[in-house]
Amino acid sequence: MSKLPMVGAMFWATKIVATTLGESASNFVTMAPLNLGYAVGAMIFLMAFGVTLAMQLKADRFHPVVFWSVILTTSIVGTSMSDYINRTAGLGYAGGSILLTSLLVIVLIGWRMTGQTMDVERIATTEGEVLYWTATLVSNTLGTSSGDFLSGGLGLGFRDSSLLLSGAMLVILAAHYLTPISGTALFWAAYVLTRPLGAVAENAVEKPVAQGGLGSGTTVTSSALLAVLAILVGRQMVGGHHVTRKVDAAFATDSHDPQPVGPSTATSTDGYAGKPPGRHSHRGEGDRADL
């Protein structure tokens, strides 16, 4: 049984809000108003990530609260670790981005070499799920560095960086529907980009006007984002926007034989599937070949 949600509009909306909240929550603890510092914040959030991840791995099915709690904690700890690497350790935005990009490439290549599927809708093994969360943690850490690099290192500012990243997301969306590019490759491109998009968007609202923001502060920003996230997750719990998917062993790993040994099934109370009818199964086999 896959414990990860199917990918669609609700997934992406919740992912962006959760990662944006992660930026704000980390700033709330490591900077103003608590000012605990990046190292202390990273240790606190890393323990929180460990707790939520243990709950997710122990679960026997998809639980929206648990799943999105892990996404949120990876974003929070990723922000504090990125800030520590870039600022306290002195690598800078460019150095941190290069380091974390290299690490993410290594993780994804290593994932591919294990034979576990990289199609997130078909991950149904513990090993595959651990690889997914490892890639998520690294990508969310990279997102903060790359967002800071765009807005600060390149001097684009928060607004222009947000517009640039939003445009990149639209290009990926168009490629999904208009090109034969691997759906799995497009997913991971968009998955990584949601994090810097959330980072620069949050900074555009939170930071003082003198720094190019709206000056709302971390407390107001975090509270508002938490409320929106609670609404989205609650909608998934009561509205049936998640799918319980039974996945064959042939789908859970990249078999040498691309044909499944039996059908995989998905059930949803509202037909939420995230991809156009008929196109999803076509991309499923192609993704394994492309990647």
Secondary structure as the mmCIF struct_conf table of DSSP 4:
data_model
#
loop_
_struct_conf.conf_type_id
_struct_conf.id
_struct_conf.beg_label_comp_id
_struct_conf.beg_label_asym_id
_struct_conf.beg_label_seq_id
_struct_conf.end_label_comp_id
_struct_conf.end_label_asym_id
_struct_conf.end_label_seq_id
STRN STRN1 SER A 2 SER A 2
BEND BEND1 LEU A 4 LEU A 4
HELX_LH_PP_P HELX_LH_PP_P1 PRO A 5 VAL A 7
BEND BEND2 GLY A 8 GLY A 8
HELX_RH_AL_P HELX_RH_AL_P1 ALA A 9 THR A 30
BEND BEND3 MET A 31 MET A 31
TURN_TY1_P TURN_TY1_P1 ALA A 32 LEU A 34
HELX_RH_AL_P HELX_RH_AL_P2 TYR A 38 LYS A 58
BEND BEND4 ASP A 60 ARG A 61
HELX_RH_AL_P HELX_RH_AL_P3 PRO A 64 ASP A 83
HELX_RH_PI_P HELX_RH_PI_P1 TYR A 84 THR A 88
BEND BEND5 ALA A 89 ALA A 89
HELX_RH_AL_P HELX_RH_AL_P4 GLY A 92 THR A 114
TURN_TY1_P TURN_TY1_P2 GLY A 115 GLY A 115
STRN STRN2 GLN A 116 GLN A 116
HELX_RH_3T_P HELX_RH_3T_P1 VAL A 120 ARG A 122
BEND BEND6 THR A 125 THR A 125
HELX_RH_AL_P HELX_RH_AL_P5 THR A 126 ASP A 148
HELX_RH_PI_P HELX_RH_PI_P2 PHE A 149 GLY A 153
BEND BEND7 LEU A 154 LEU A 154
HELX_RH_AL_P HELX_RH_AL_P6 GLY A 157 LEU A 178
BEND BEND8 THR A 179 THR A 179
HELX_RH_AL_P HELX_RH_AL_P7 GLY A 183 GLU A 206
BEND BEND9 LYS A 207 LYS A 207
HELX_RH_3T_P HELX_RH_3T_P2 VAL A 209 GLN A 211
TURN_TY1_P TURN_TY1_P3 GLY A 212 GLY A 212
BEND BEND10 GLY A 213 GLY A 213
HELX_RH_AL_P HELX_RH_AL_P8 GLY A 217 GLY A 239
BEND BEND11 HIS A 242 HIS A 242
STRN STRN3 THR A 244 LYS A 246
HELX_RH_AL_P HELX_RH_AL_P9 ALA A 249 ALA A 252
STRN STRN4 THR A 253 THR A 253
TURN_TY1_P TURN_TY1_P4 ASP A 254 ASP A 254
BEND BEND12 HIS A 256 ASP A 257
BEND BEND13 GLN A 259 GLN A 259
BEND BEND14 VAL A 261 GLY A 262
STRN STRN5 THR A 265 THR A 267
BEND BEND15 THR A 269 ASP A 270
BEND BEND16 GLY A 274 LYS A 275
TURN_TY1_P TURN_TY1_P5 PRO A 277 GLY A 278
HELX_RH_AL_P HELX_RH_AL_P10 ARG A 279 ASP A 290
#
